[in-house]
Amino acid sequence: MNTSEYNLKFDLEKTRQSLSQNVTFDIEQLERLYMEANIYFSDQLVNDYKALENFNKKITEERNKYLQEKIEILTEQLKKVRMSLSVYDQKRSDVLSVLQDKDTFRKFKTYQVELSKIEGELLRLEEKLKGIDKISGYMNEKGDLQVNLEATAKKIKDQIVKGNEIYSAIRKLYSNIFKDIVNTPAILFIEQNKKGNIDFRFDVTKDNEIDVTSEGKGSTYRKMLCVTFDLSVLAAYSGKSFYRFVYHDGVYEGLDNRIKINFIELVRRFCSEYNIQYIFSSIEHDIPPNMLTGFAKDEICLRLDDSGDSGKLFEFSF
């Protein structure tokens, strides 16, 4: 009955709110707005708005009629529900008055409240104990992970000191690739950082491959050093289950034409020798004219331009 009363009150309040909402439209205010915006407001448009306003008024009147009928029905239903609730409330009051006169029942209610508090405190303490057990487990797990971490870091350090076949192959390929492209030796080496992981380092050297020069610090050389590293890794792992392709963007930017020619010749040779797919993108002006005409038809996979949507990557503008 309480639920029915709540639902009826809610419906009644919403219906009254709907009844109080009227559609208003000020044609004069709209005309002023058009005048301020210097937009012509035709007489036909005025007639159309007035016809719309009359139509809304008729709909509102019809709607309010049905809303008023609904309010009367809901009010009558709410009145009946409240009368029934009054009867049940009186019965409940009579029963409670008998129970409350009993001293035993009053004590029972007091003890029941205290018991609920104790049970709540007990549950809280049990949850704390579970949390302590979890923390203890995490601490043990952390200790095990720390031991494994230290052991793994030691293995990495041993690998750096002793070296291995793959690392030696990558270093040799790295030096040869960079020298073929830039005609300058370069060395690749690895260091162990504070976290125990590997950091790859590289430097450009003089012809004696011992003295380090400052050329490796330039952006052009650093870019080619990175490209060389990718090719070295792919070539060293070509006989194993590993990636077979690499993609570079803007490789030719800022390079000398001789380096560009050396680079593309080396890439062609590596693709054939190590079964690698090499992809690079470049703007036309960065490619020497004689090299641009020397590309085979199957070597150019895509041409893009800004002449229209047909020249874009997805053939439409965003």
RARAGI-V821923 format. One record per pair of residues at least 24 apart in sequence whose C-alpha atoms are under 10 Angstrom apart, sorted by sequence separation. I is the first residue (numbers start at 1). J is the second residue. D is the distance in whole Angstrom. If there is no record, write none. Layout:
BEGIN
i: [I	I]
j: [J	J]
d: [D	D]
END
This chain:
BEGIN
i: [25	26	183	185	186	202	227	25	179	184	185	187	27	178	186	245	260	261	25	26	175	185	186	202	223	224	244	260	261	264	25	174	179	223	224	252	260	24	160	161	175	200	223	251	252	253	257	261	23	160	161	186	223	244	245	246	247	248	249	250	251	252	253	256	257	258	261	25	160	171	184	220	224	244	245	246	247	248	249	250	251	252	255	257	260	264	268	24	160	220	223	244	245	246	247	248	249	250	251	253	254	255	256	23	24	220	221	243	244	245	246	247	248	249	250	252	253	22	23	157	175	220	221	243	244	245	246	247	248	249	252	253	257	22	156	157	219	220	224	228	235	238	239	251	252	23	156	220	231	234	235	238	239	250	252	23	188	237	238	22	160	187	232	235	236	238	21	22	153	157	182	186	224	231	235	153	156	157	231	234	235	19	153	155	156	157	188	234	235	19	22	153	154	156	182	186	234	21	153	178	181	182	234	19	20	152	153	18	19	150	152	153	231	18	19	149	150	178	19	149	177	178	181	231	16	19	177	15	18	19	178	179	175	177	178	16	174	177	178	15	16	19	174	176	177	15	174	175	16	174	175	177	178	12	15	16	173	174	177	15	173	174	176	14	174	175	12	13	171	173	174	11	12	15	170	173	174	11	12	170	172	173	12	13	170	171	174	12	170	171	173	174	11	12	169	170	173	169	170	172	9	170	171	8	9	12	167	169	170	8	166	169	170	9	168	169	8	9	167	8	166	7	8	165	166	5	6	4	5	8	182	4	5	182	5	183	5	182	183	4	5	181	182	4	181	182	2	180	181	183	1	2	5	181	182	1	181	182	180	181	1	2	179	180	181	1	178	181	177	178	180	181	177	180	181	1	178	177	177	177]
j: [49	50	207	209	210	226	251	50	204	209	210	212	53	204	212	271	286	287	52	53	202	212	213	229	250	251	271	287	288	291	53	202	207	251	252	280	288	53	189	190	204	229	252	280	281	282	286	290	53	190	191	216	253	274	275	276	277	278	279	280	281	282	283	286	287	288	291	56	191	202	215	251	255	275	276	277	278	279	280	281	282	283	286	288	291	295	299	56	192	252	255	276	277	278	279	280	281	282	283	285	286	287	288	56	57	253	254	276	277	278	279	280	281	282	283	285	286	56	57	191	209	254	255	277	278	279	280	281	282	283	286	287	291	57	191	192	254	255	259	263	270	273	274	286	287	59	192	256	267	270	271	274	275	286	288	60	225	274	275	60	198	225	270	273	274	276	60	61	192	196	221	225	263	270	274	193	196	197	271	274	275	60	194	196	197	198	229	275	276	61	64	195	196	198	224	228	276	64	196	221	224	225	277	63	64	196	197	63	64	195	197	198	276	64	65	195	196	224	66	196	224	225	228	278	64	67	225	64	67	68	227	228	225	227	228	67	225	228	229	67	68	71	226	228	229	68	227	228	70	228	229	231	232	67	70	71	228	229	232	71	229	230	232	71	231	232	70	71	229	231	232	70	71	74	229	232	233	71	72	230	232	233	73	74	231	232	235	74	232	233	235	236	74	75	232	233	236	233	234	236	74	235	236	74	75	78	233	235	236	75	233	236	237	77	236	237	77	78	236	78	236	78	79	236	237	77	78	77	78	81	255	78	79	256	80	258	81	258	259	81	82	258	259	82	259	260	81	259	260	262	81	82	85	261	262	82	262	263	262	263	84	85	262	263	264	85	262	265	262	263	265	266	263	266	267	88	266	266	267	270]
d: [9	10	9	6	9	9	8	9	10	9	9	9	9	9	9	9	9	9	10	9	10	10	10	9	9	8	10	8	8	9	7	10	10	7	9	9	8	8	9	10	9	10	10	7	9	8	9	10	8	7	10	9	10	9	9	8	9	8	9	7	7	7	9	10	8	10	7	10	7	10	10	9	9	7	6	7	6	6	6	6	7	9	8	7	9	10	10	9	8	9	10	5	4	5	5	5	5	5	10	9	8	10	10	7	9	8	10	9	6	6	6	5	7	7	8	10	6	9	7	9	9	6	9	10	9	8	8	8	9	10	6	9	9	9	10	7	9	7	10	10	8	10	8	9	7	10	8	10	9	10	9	6	10	9	10	7	9	9	7	7	9	10	10	9	9	8	9	10	9	8	9	8	9	8	6	10	7	9	10	8	9	9	10	10	8	9	8	10	8	10	9	8	8	8	9	10	7	10	5	10	9	10	10	8	9	8	7	9	6	10	9	9	9	8	9	9	8	8	10	8	10	7	9	9	10	6	10	10	8	8	9	10	10	10	6	8	9	6	9	6	8	9	10	9	9	8	10	9	10	6	10	8	10	10	8	7	9	6	8	7	9	9	9	10	8	9	8	9	9	8	5	9	6	9	8	5	8	9	9	10	8	8	9	10	9	8	10	6	5	9	8	10	8	7	8	6	8	9	9	10	8	8	9	6	9	9	9	9	6	8	9	6	9	10	9	9	8	7	8	6	6	9	10	9	8	9	9	9	6	9	10	8	9	9	10	10	6	8	8	7	7	8	6	10	6	9	8	9	8	9	7	9	9	8	8	8	5	8	7	5	8	8	10	8	9	7	10	9	10	9	10	7	9	7	10	9	10	8	10	10]
END
